[in-house]
């Protein structure tokens, strides 16, 4: 690997010994990358005090020439935006932490993901400024993350018989469509021979709105008005499916759900 500089979001920071941090970034050009920030703990001035969670900065990274297995070294940073309104708001912190956890556990190191970087930056910026409601930006982040990563479920057709969900009756499920979490697909009434154990019920209107934010430019997301039912159903579906698909329980999601109950 050759030395590089790139815009990057700080995903995770771990103390390493008395002086250093190991930091994981999502960089625009080199994907997810873990680097060592030497002396960053001792000297705040070393990196302008900007090595905080969610901060976005331009990073300069150098790869050790002699020790091939050593971590890349963070040489310099130029802060772009600290997004400090996220860190000072417990609910916003909850949302951003959830996105960080998704990216940290899903992505392999050093695979370029510039679409994902752009999505994360846009979402953090909107969350920080309050330009789009927290719940809507959370739906947008999740659904577009799935599209970029290539595991988005088909939200328009029954995953078994391919019948457009619009044309199906949903009498057995009281007007709602069943989403089979395990297989990541919608199941129409006709195909629902047995009860799907791990399932979520979702109305057709919510499915349409989720498909809309997936298909239109992210900058248009602020224009769509979600009903509170659509937000609730969308959250339930996505926050069941993504952790299941990635194959782990998300600590940040437990935290987010707890603070939402308390607020
Ligand atoms: Zn069907």
Boltz pocket constraint, residues with backbone or C-beta under 6 A from the ligand:
constraints:
  - pocket:
      binder: B
      contacts: [[A, 158], [A, 159], [A, 160], [A, 161], [A, 162], [A, 163], [A, 187], [A, 188], [A, 189], [A, 190], [A, 191]]
      max_distance: 6.0
